[in-house]
């Protein structure tokens, strides 16, 4: 059997970034100006970067994410980037990081 491509496994995380108006003093509040979500975790970042660079060889993810909105987002995001998710599974035993 000839192997081809990259299989990346490990942490598949959704980063939730909030931009605030200023760093609050102790016991004070900050105003959240905007929010965004992006991919996080080593294998996820590598696969997404290689897909964006149109590397030309197969990219596959292996791992476990939660059966939740973040896990669904990861699966859709990988599929949209052309990353094989046949080995990236969901579980109800823990939420997505």
Backbone atoms as SQL, in Angstrom:
CREATE TABLE atoms (id INTEGER PRIMARY KEY, chain TEXT, resi INTEGER, resn TEXT, atom TEXT, x REAL, y REAL, z REAL);
INSERT INTO atoms VALUES
  (1, 'A', 1, 'UNK', 'N', 0.841, -1.176, 0.000),
  (2, 'A', 1, 'UNK', 'CA', 0.000, 0.000, 0.000),
  (3, 'A', 1, 'UNK', 'C', 0.891, 1.247, 0.000),
  (4, 'A', 2, 'UNK', 'N', 0.565, 2.174, -0.873),
  (5, 'A', 2, 'UNK', 'CA', 1.283, 3.441, -0.930),
  (6, 'A', 2, 'UNK', 'C', 0.551, 4.466, -0.083),
  (7, 'A', 3, 'UNK', 'N', 1.294, 5.141, 0.772),
  (8, 'A', 3, 'UNK', 'CA', 0.706, 6.176, 1.612),
  (9, 'A', 3, 'UNK', 'C', 0.904, 7.531, 0.947),
  (10, 'A', 4, 'UNK', 'N', -0.064, 8.400, 1.171),
  (11, 'A', 4, 'UNK', 'CA', 0.009, 9.719, 0.565),
  (12, 'A', 4, 'UNK', 'C', -0.731, 10.717, 1.447),
  (13, 'A', 5, 'UNK', 'N', -0.133, 11.867, 1.695),
  (14, 'A', 5, 'UNK', 'CA', -0.796, 12.921, 2.438),
  (15, 'A', 5, 'UNK', 'C', -0.339, 13.039, 3.871),
  (16, 'A', 6, 'UNK', 'N', -1.110, 13.808, 4.629),
  (17, 'A', 6, 'UNK', 'CA', -0.802, 14.067, 6.031),
  (18, 'A', 6, 'UNK', 'C', -2.026, 13.737, 6.871),
  (19, 'A', 7, 'UNK', 'N', -1.807, 12.979, 7.940),
  (20, 'A', 7, 'UNK', 'CA', -2.816, 12.676, 8.933),
  (21, 'A', 7, 'UNK', 'C', -2.404, 13.401, 10.206),
  (22, 'A', 8, 'UNK', 'N', -3.242, 14.295, 10.700),
  (23, 'A', 8, 'UNK', 'CA', -2.918, 15.068, 11.899),
  (24, 'A', 8, 'UNK', 'C', -3.915, 14.743, 13.001),
  (25, 'A', 9, 'UNK', 'N', -3.401, 14.427, 14.185),
  (26, 'A', 9, 'UNK', 'CA', -4.252, 14.095, 15.319),
  (27, 'A', 9, 'UNK', 'C', -3.829, 14.856, 16.558),
  (28, 'A', 10, 'UNK', 'N', -4.783, 15.113, 17.416),
  (29, 'A', 10, 'UNK', 'CA', -4.517, 15.828, 18.662),
  (30, 'A', 10, 'UNK', 'C', -5.686, 16.717, 19.017),
  (31, 'A', 11, 'UNK', 'N', -5.383, 17.908, 19.508),
  (32, 'A', 11, 'UNK', 'CA', -6.424, 18.835, 19.963),
  (33, 'A', 11, 'UNK', 'C', -7.062, 19.612, 18.817),
  (34, 'A', 12, 'UNK', 'N', -8.366, 19.463, 18.697),
  (35, 'A', 12, 'UNK', 'CA', -9.161, 20.258, 17.763),
  (36, 'A', 12, 'UNK', 'C', -10.038, 21.161, 18.620),
  (37, 'A', 13, 'UNK', 'N', -9.729, 22.433, 18.616),
  (38, 'A', 13, 'UNK', 'CA', -10.305, 23.390, 19.555),
  (39, 'A', 13, 'UNK', 'C', -10.926, 24.554, 18.789),
  (40, 'A', 14, 'UNK', 'N', -11.974, 25.136, 19.352),
  (41, 'A', 14, 'UNK', 'CA', -12.527, 26.377, 18.827),
  (42, 'A', 14, 'UNK', 'C', -12.090, 27.494, 19.775),
  (43, 'A', 15, 'UNK', 'N', -11.347, 28.463, 19.241),
  (44, 'A', 15, 'UNK', 'CA', -10.937, 29.631, 20.017),
  (45, 'A', 15, 'UNK', 'C', -12.029, 30.690, 19.912),
  (46, 'A', 16, 'UNK', 'N', -12.505, 31.163, 21.043),
  (47, 'A', 16, 'UNK', 'CA', -13.494, 32.238, 21.093),
  (48, 'A', 16, 'UNK', 'C', -12.761, 33.492, 21.559),
  (49, 'A', 17, 'UNK', 'N', -12.564, 34.423, 20.651),
  (50, 'A', 17, 'UNK', 'CA', -11.793, 35.633, 20.922),
  (51, 'A', 17, 'UNK', 'C', -12.744, 36.805, 21.115),
  (52, 'A', 18, 'UNK', 'N', -12.547, 37.521, 22.195),
  (53, 'A', 18, 'UNK', 'CA', -13.356, 38.707, 22.481),
  (54, 'A', 18, 'UNK', 'C', -12.444, 39.923, 22.542),
  (55, 'A', 19, 'UNK', 'N', -12.750, 40.929, 21.742),
  (56, 'A', 19, 'UNK', 'CA', -12.000, 42.189, 21.761),
  (57, 'A', 19, 'UNK', 'C', -12.702, 43.127, 22.741),
  (58, 'A', 20, 'UNK', 'N', -11.926, 43.641, 23.719),
  (59, 'A', 20, 'UNK', 'CA', -12.505, 44.528, 24.731),
  (60, 'A', 20, 'UNK', 'C', -11.960, 45.941, 24.565),
  (61, 'A', 21, 'UNK', 'N', -12.671, 46.897, 25.139),
  (62, 'A', 21, 'UNK', 'CA', -12.280, 48.302, 24.983),
  (63, 'A', 21, 'UNK', 'C', -11.032, 48.642, 25.782),
  (64, 'A', 22, 'UNK', 'N', -10.833, 48.039, 26.945),
  (65, 'A', 22, 'UNK', 'CA', -9.661, 48.303, 27.786),
  (66, 'A', 22, 'UNK', 'C', -9.534, 47.188, 28.807),
  (67, 'A', 23, 'UNK', 'N', -8.308, 46.996, 29.300),
  (68, 'A', 23, 'UNK', 'CA', -8.102, 45.991, 30.345),
  (69, 'A', 23, 'UNK', 'C', -8.716, 46.531, 31.631),
  (70, 'A', 24, 'UNK', 'N', -9.663, 45.806, 32.227),
  (71, 'A', 24, 'UNK', 'CA', -10.353, 46.346, 33.404),
  (72, 'A', 24, 'UNK', 'C', -9.505, 46.273, 34.674),
  (73, 'A', 25, 'UNK', 'N', -9.709, 47.243, 35.521),
  (74, 'A', 25, 'UNK', 'CA', -9.117, 47.201, 36.848),
  (75, 'A', 25, 'UNK', 'C', -9.837, 46.119, 37.651),
  (76, 'A', 26, 'UNK', 'N', -9.271, 45.726, 38.782),
  (77, 'A', 26, 'UNK', 'CA', -9.898, 44.706, 39.620),
  (78, 'A', 26, 'UNK', 'C', -11.309, 45.139, 39.994),
  (79, 'A', 27, 'UNK', 'N', -12.241, 44.205, 39.941),
  (80, 'A', 27, 'UNK', 'CA', -13.654, 44.394, 40.273),
  (81, 'A', 27, 'UNK', 'C', -14.385, 45.335, 39.310),
  (82, 'A', 28, 'UNK', 'N', -13.810, 45.591, 38.144),
  (83, 'A', 28, 'UNK', 'CA', -14.451, 46.445, 37.143),
  (84, 'A', 28, 'UNK', 'C', -14.837, 45.592, 35.935),
  (85, 'A', 29, 'UNK', 'N', -15.585, 46.160, 35.030),
  (86, 'A', 29, 'UNK', 'CA', -16.039, 45.473, 33.830),
  (87, 'A', 29, 'UNK', 'C', -15.373, 46.066, 32.594),
  (88, 'A', 30, 'UNK', 'N', -15.373, 45.306, 31.535),
  (89, 'A', 30, 'UNK', 'CA', -14.892, 45.792, 30.241),
  (90, 'A', 30, 'UNK', 'C', -16.017, 45.619, 29.230),
  (91, 'A', 31, 'UNK', 'N', -16.034, 46.476, 28.231),
  (92, 'A', 31, 'UNK', 'CA', -17.018, 46.411, 27.161),
  (93, 'A', 31, 'UNK', 'C', -16.467, 45.516, 26.052),
  (94, 'A', 32, 'UNK', 'N', -17.221, 44.462, 25.690),
  (95, 'A', 32, 'UNK', 'CA', -16.813, 43.575, 24.594),
  (96, 'A', 32, 'UNK', 'C', -17.224, 44.246, 23.292),
  (97, 'A', 33, 'UNK', 'N', -16.223, 44.648, 22.495),
  (98, 'A', 33, 'UNK', 'CA', -16.491, 45.351, 21.239),
  (99, 'A', 33, 'UNK', 'C', -16.835, 44.409, 20.093),
  (100, 'A', 34, 'UNK', 'N', -16.219, 43.232, 20.099),
  (101, 'A', 34, 'UNK', 'CA', -16.507, 42.258, 19.049),
  (102, 'A', 34, 'UNK', 'C', -16.089, 40.874, 19.518),
  (103, 'A', 35, 'UNK', 'N', -16.649, 39.876, 18.855),
  (104, 'A', 35, 'UNK', 'CA', -16.331, 38.482, 19.155),
  (105, 'A', 35, 'UNK', 'C', -16.114, 37.739, 17.840),
  (106, 'A', 36, 'UNK', 'N', -15.218, 36.766, 17.863),
  (107, 'A', 36, 'UNK', 'CA', -15.024, 35.917, 16.695),
  (108, 'A', 36, 'UNK', 'C', -14.574, 34.535, 17.145),
  (109, 'A', 37, 'UNK', 'N', -14.803, 33.558, 16.318),
  (110, 'A', 37, 'UNK', 'CA', -14.357, 32.195, 16.586),
  (111, 'A', 37, 'UNK', 'C', -13.400, 31.784, 15.485),
  (112, 'A', 38, 'UNK', 'N', -12.408, 30.988, 15.855),
  (113, 'A', 38, 'UNK', 'CA', -11.455, 30.488, 14.865),
  (114, 'A', 38, 'UNK', 'C', -10.950, 29.126, 15.306),
  (115, 'A', 39, 'UNK', 'N', -10.261, 28.460, 14.391),
  (116, 'A', 39, 'UNK', 'CA', -9.723, 27.152, 14.706),
  (117, 'A', 39, 'UNK', 'C', -8.551, 27.273, 15.670),
  (118, 'A', 40, 'UNK', 'N', -8.362, 26.234, 16.452),
  (119, 'A', 40, 'UNK', 'CA', -7.250, 26.194, 17.390),
  (120, 'A', 40, 'UNK', 'C', -6.804, 24.756, 17.615),
  (121, 'A', 41, 'UNK', 'N', -5.640, 24.609, 18.212),
  (122, 'A', 41, 'UNK', 'CA', -5.055, 23.294, 18.427),
  (123, 'A', 41, 'UNK', 'C', -4.077, 22.989, 17.305),
  (124, 'A', 42, 'UNK', 'N', -2.968, 22.375, 17.652),
  (125, 'A', 42, 'UNK', 'CA', -1.886, 22.117, 16.701),
  (126, 'A', 42, 'UNK', 'C', -2.289, 21.450, 15.405),
  (127, 'A', 43, 'UNK', 'N', -2.923, 20.269, 15.449),
  (128, 'A', 43, 'UNK', 'CA', -3.247, 19.581, 14.193),
  (129, 'A', 43, 'UNK', 'C', -4.261, 20.347, 13.355),
  (130, 'A', 44, 'UNK', 'N', -5.204, 20.973, 14.018),
  (131, 'A', 44, 'UNK', 'CA', -6.227, 21.754, 13.315),
  (132, 'A', 44, 'UNK', 'C', -5.575, 22.931, 12.594),
  (133, 'A', 45, 'UNK', 'N', -4.689, 23.628, 13.271),
  (134, 'A', 45, 'UNK', 'CA', -3.995, 24.761, 12.657),
  (135, 'A', 45, 'UNK', 'C', -3.145, 24.322, 11.467),
  (136, 'A', 46, 'UNK', 'N', -2.418, 23.224, 11.621),
  (137, 'A', 46, 'UNK', 'CA', -1.560, 22.731, 10.532),
  (138, 'A', 46, 'UNK', 'C', -2.399, 22.354, 9.320),
  (139, 'A', 47, 'UNK', 'N', -3.462, 21.592, 9.545),
  (140, 'A', 47, 'UNK', 'CA', -4.309, 21.169, 8.422),
  (141, 'A', 47, 'UNK', 'C', -4.952, 22.353, 7.718),
  (142, 'A', 48, 'UNK', 'N', -5.470, 23.306, 8.483),
  (143, 'A', 48, 'UNK', 'CA', -6.101, 24.478, 7.871),
  (144, 'A', 48, 'UNK', 'C', -5.088, 25.308, 7.087),
  (145, 'A', 49, 'UNK', 'N', -3.873, 25.477, 7.624),
  (146, 'A', 49, 'UNK', 'CA', -2.839, 26.234, 6.916),
  (147, 'A', 49, 'UNK', 'C', -2.444, 25.539, 5.614),
  (148, 'A', 50, 'UNK', 'N', -2.240, 24.225, 5.667),
  (149, 'A', 50, 'UNK', 'CA', -1.876, 23.483, 4.455),
  (150, 'A', 50, 'UNK', 'C', -3.001, 23.533, 3.422),
  (151, 'A', 51, 'UNK', 'N', -4.247, 23.452, 3.891),
  (152, 'A', 51, 'UNK', 'CA', -5.386, 23.544, 2.971),
  (153, 'A', 51, 'UNK', 'C', -5.435, 24.927, 2.330),
  (154, 'A', 52, 'UNK', 'N', -5.180, 25.964, 3.104),
  (155, 'A', 52, 'UNK', 'CA', -5.193, 27.336, 2.573),
  (156, 'A', 52, 'UNK', 'C', -4.077, 27.549, 1.558),
  (157, 'A', 53, 'UNK', 'N', -2.950, 26.849, 1.752),
  (158, 'A', 53, 'UNK', 'CA', -1.827, 26.956, 0.817),
  (159, 'A', 53, 'UNK', 'C', -2.012, 26.055, -0.400),
  (160, 'A', 54, 'UNK', 'N', -3.123, 25.311, -0.435),
  (161, 'A', 54, 'UNK', 'CA', -3.409, 24.381, -1.536),
  (162, 'A', 54, 'UNK', 'C', -2.215, 23.465, -1.789),
  (163, 'A', 55, 'UNK', 'N', -1.861, 22.725, -0.752),
  (164, 'A', 55, 'UNK', 'CA', -0.654, 21.905, -0.768),
  (165, 'A', 55, 'UNK', 'C', -0.644, 20.829, -1.852),
  (166, 'A', 56, 'UNK', 'N', -1.811, 20.366, -2.282),
  (167, 'A', 56, 'UNK', 'CA', -1.849, 19.409, -3.380),
  (168, 'A', 56, 'UNK', 'C', -1.807, 17.949, -2.965),
  (169, 'A', 57, 'UNK', 'N', -1.783, 17.652, -1.701),
  (170, 'A', 57, 'UNK', 'CA', -1.832, 16.259, -1.256),
  (171, 'A', 57, 'UNK', 'C', -2.938, 16.115, -0.209),
  (172, 'A', 58, 'UNK', 'N', -3.406, 14.885, 0.010),
  (173, 'A', 58, 'UNK', 'CA', -4.531, 14.661, 0.913),
  (174, 'A', 58, 'UNK', 'C', -4.238, 15.088, 2.355),
  (175, 'A', 59, 'UNK', 'N', -5.239, 15.683, 2.981),
  (176, 'A', 59, 'UNK', 'CA', -5.159, 16.101, 4.378),
  (177, 'A', 59, 'UNK', 'C', -6.271, 15.408, 5.142),
  (178, 'A', 60, 'UNK', 'N', -5.917, 14.778, 6.266),
  (179, 'A', 60, 'UNK', 'CA', -6.904, 14.051, 7.062),
  (180, 'A', 60, 'UNK', 'C', -6.757, 14.396, 8.536),
  (181, 'A', 61, 'UNK', 'N', -7.898, 14.446, 9.224),
  (182, 'A', 61, 'UNK', 'CA', -7.930, 14.725, 10.658),
  (183, 'A', 61, 'UNK', 'C', -8.309, 13.459, 11.410),
  (184, 'A', 62, 'UNK', 'N', -7.677, 13.244, 12.559),
  (185, 'A', 62, 'UNK', 'CA', -8.055, 12.136, 13.430),
  (186, 'A', 62, 'UNK', 'C', -8.162, 12.684, 14.847),
  (187, 'A', 63, 'UNK', 'N', -9.272, 12.370, 15.491),
  (188, 'A', 63, 'UNK', 'CA', -9.461, 12.855, 16.845),
  (189, 'A', 63, 'UNK', 'C', -10.895, 12.713, 17.290),
  (190, 'A', 64, 'UNK', 'N', -11.195, 13.410, 18.397),
  (191, 'A', 64, 'UNK', 'CA', -12.498, 13.323, 19.025),
  (192, 'A', 64, 'UNK', 'C', -12.927, 14.711, 19.470),
  (193, 'A', 65, 'UNK', 'N', -14.105, 15.116, 19.063),
  (194, 'A', 65, 'UNK', 'CA', -14.689, 16.386, 19.492),
  (195, 'A', 65, 'UNK', 'C', -16.044, 16.081, 20.114),
  (196, 'A', 66, 'UNK', 'N', -16.604, 17.051, 20.811),
  (197, 'A', 66, 'UNK', 'CA', -17.890, 16.850, 21.450),
  (198, 'A', 66, 'UNK', 'C', -19.047, 16.870, 20.462),
  (199, 'A', 67, 'UNK', 'N', -20.151, 16.275, 20.892),
  (200, 'A', 67, 'UNK', 'CA', -21.392, 16.356, 20.126),
  (201, 'A', 67, 'UNK', 'C', -22.082, 17.646, 20.580),
  (202, 'A', 68, 'UNK', 'N', -21.584, 18.764, 20.085),
  (203, 'A', 68, 'UNK', 'CA', -22.073, 20.084, 20.490),
  (204, 'A', 68, 'UNK', 'C', -21.859, 21.060, 19.337),
  (205, 'A', 69, 'UNK', 'N', -22.229, 22.311, 19.542),
  (206, 'A', 69, 'UNK', 'CA', -22.101, 23.312, 18.476),
  (207, 'A', 69, 'UNK', 'C', -20.659, 23.495, 18.028),
  (208, 'A', 70, 'UNK', 'N', -19.703, 23.483, 18.975),
  (209, 'A', 70, 'UNK', 'CA', -18.292, 23.648, 18.605),
  (210, 'A', 70, 'UNK', 'C', -17.787, 22.454, 17.804),
  (211, 'A', 71, 'UNK', 'N', -18.170, 21.253, 18.201),
  (212, 'A', 71, 'UNK', 'CA', -17.781, 20.065, 17.447),
  (213, 'A', 71, 'UNK', 'C', -18.356, 20.071, 16.045),
  (214, 'A', 72, 'UNK', 'N', -19.624, 20.465, 15.937),
  (215, 'A', 72, 'UNK', 'CA', -20.258, 20.581, 14.616),
  (216, 'A', 72, 'UNK', 'C', -19.517, 21.606, 13.760),
  (217, 'A', 73, 'UNK', 'N', -19.141, 22.733, 14.366),
  (218, 'A', 73, 'UNK', 'CA', -18.435, 23.806, 13.649),
  (219, 'A', 73, 'UNK', 'C', -17.102, 23.302, 13.110),
  (220, 'A', 74, 'UNK', 'N', -16.371, 22.554, 13.931),
  (221, 'A', 74, 'UNK', 'CA', -15.080, 22.006, 13.504),
  (222, 'A', 74, 'UNK', 'C', -15.260, 21.082, 12.305),
  (223, 'A', 75, 'UNK', 'N', -16.227, 20.189, 12.379),
  (224, 'A', 75, 'UNK', 'CA', -16.448, 19.255, 11.274),
  (225, 'A', 75, 'UNK', 'C', -16.807, 19.993, 9.982),
  (226, 'A', 76, 'UNK', 'N', -17.721, 20.963, 10.079),
  (227, 'A', 76, 'UNK', 'CA', -18.098, 21.736, 8.882),
  (228, 'A', 76, 'UNK', 'C', -16.919, 22.527, 8.335),
  (229, 'A', 77, 'UNK', 'N', -16.122, 23.125, 9.227),
  (230, 'A', 77, 'UNK', 'CA', -14.983, 23.936, 8.813),
  (231, 'A', 77, 'UNK', 'C', -13.938, 23.079, 8.099),
  (232, 'A', 78, 'UNK', 'N', -13.657, 21.901, 8.634),
  (233, 'A', 78, 'UNK', 'CA', -12.688, 21.003, 7.985),
  (234, 'A', 78, 'UNK', 'C', -13.202, 20.548, 6.626),
  (235, 'A', 79, 'UNK', 'N', -14.462, 20.151, 6.563),
  (236, 'A', 79, 'UNK', 'CA', -15.034, 19.722, 5.282),
  (237, 'A', 79, 'UNK', 'C', -14.962, 20.839, 4.252),
  (238, 'A', 80, 'UNK', 'N', -15.286, 22.058, 4.656),
  (239, 'A', 80, 'UNK', 'CA', -15.255, 23.199, 3.729),
  (240, 'A', 80, 'UNK', 'C', -13.846, 23.458, 3.214),
  (241, 'A', 81, 'UNK', 'N', -12.836, 23.112, 4.018),
  (242, 'A', 81, 'UNK', 'CA', -11.438, 23.307, 3.614),
  (243, 'A', 81, 'UNK', 'C', -10.903, 22.119, 2.821),
  (244, 'A', 82, 'UNK', 'N', -11.707, 21.080, 2.625),
  (245, 'A', 82, 'UNK', 'CA', -11.265, 19.908, 1.874),
  (246, 'A', 82, 'UNK', 'C', -10.481, 18.909, 2.701),
  (247, 'A', 83, 'UNK', 'N', -10.629, 18.968, 4.020),
  (248, 'A', 83, 'UNK', 'CA', -9.922, 18.057, 4.931),
  (249, 'A', 83, 'UNK', 'C', -10.817, 16.847, 5.198),
  (250, 'A', 84, 'UNK', 'N', -10.253, 15.646, 5.043),
  (251, 'A', 84, 'UNK', 'CA', -10.994, 14.406, 5.283),
  (252, 'A', 84, 'UNK', 'C', -11.274, 14.281, 6.786),
  (253, 'A', 85, 'UNK', 'N', -12.553, 14.130, 7.142),
  (254, 'A', 85, 'UNK', 'CA', -12.931, 14.023, 8.557),
  (255, 'A', 85, 'UNK', 'C', -13.460, 12.636, 8.914),
  (256, 'A', 86, 'UNK', 'N', -13.192, 11.639, 8.078),
  (257, 'A', 86, 'UNK', 'CA', -13.736, 10.300, 8.330),
  (258, 'A', 86, 'UNK', 'C', -13.208, 9.690, 9.632),
  (259, 'A', 87, 'UNK', 'N', -12.091, 10.204, 10.154),
  (260, 'A', 87, 'UNK', 'CA', -11.535, 9.708, 11.422),
  (261, 'A', 87, 'UNK', 'C', -11.635, 10.745, 12.548),
  (262, 'A', 88, 'UNK', 'N', -12.390, 11.814, 12.322),
  (263, 'A', 88, 'UNK', 'CA', -12.631, 12.835, 13.334),
  (264, 'A', 88, 'UNK', 'C', -14.061, 12.626, 13.829),
  (265, 'A', 89, 'UNK', 'N', -14.187, 12.061, 15.019),
  (266, 'A', 89, 'UNK', 'CA', -15.481, 11.621, 15.530),
  (267, 'A', 89, 'UNK', 'C', -15.998, 12.528, 16.642),
  (268, 'A', 90, 'UNK', 'N', -17.298, 12.397, 16.911),
  (269, 'A', 90, 'UNK', 'CA', -17.938, 13.159, 17.981),
  (270, 'A', 90, 'UNK', 'C', -18.346, 12.219, 19.114),
  (271, 'A', 91, 'UNK', 'N', -18.326, 12.769, 20.342),
  (272, 'A', 91, 'UNK', 'CA', -18.735, 12.016, 21.522),
  (273, 'A', 91, 'UNK', 'C', -19.614, 12.870, 22.410),
  (274, 'A', 92, 'UNK', 'N', -20.494, 12.222, 23.132),
  (275, 'A', 92, 'UNK', 'CA', -21.316, 12.919, 24.122),
  (276, 'A', 92, 'UNK', 'C', -20.668, 12.872, 25.508),
  (277, 'A', 93, 'UNK', 'N', -19.537, 12.205, 25.632),
  (278, 'A', 93, 'UNK', 'CA', -18.902, 12.024, 26.937),
  (279, 'A', 93, 'UNK', 'C', -18.189, 13.280, 27.445),
  (280, 'A', 94, 'UNK', 'N', -17.881, 14.224, 26.541),
  (281, 'A', 94, 'UNK', 'CA', -17.204, 15.460, 26.939),
  (282, 'A', 94, 'UNK', 'C', -17.465, 16.520, 25.882),
  (283, 'A', 95, 'UNK', 'N', -17.466, 17.788, 26.291),
  (284, 'A', 95, 'UNK', 'CA', -17.666, 18.862, 25.309),
  (285, 'A', 95, 'UNK', 'C', -16.385, 19.143, 24.529),
  (286, 'A', 96, 'UNK', 'N', -16.537, 19.815, 23.407),
  (287, 'A', 96, 'UNK', 'CA', -15.388, 20.274, 22.620),
  (288, 'A', 96, 'UNK', 'C', -14.672, 21.361, 23.394),
  (289, 'A', 97, 'UNK', 'N', -13.358, 21.332, 23.363),
  (290, 'A', 97, 'UNK', 'CA', -12.574, 22.368, 24.061),
  (291, 'A', 97, 'UNK', 'C', -12.720, 23.699, 23.365);
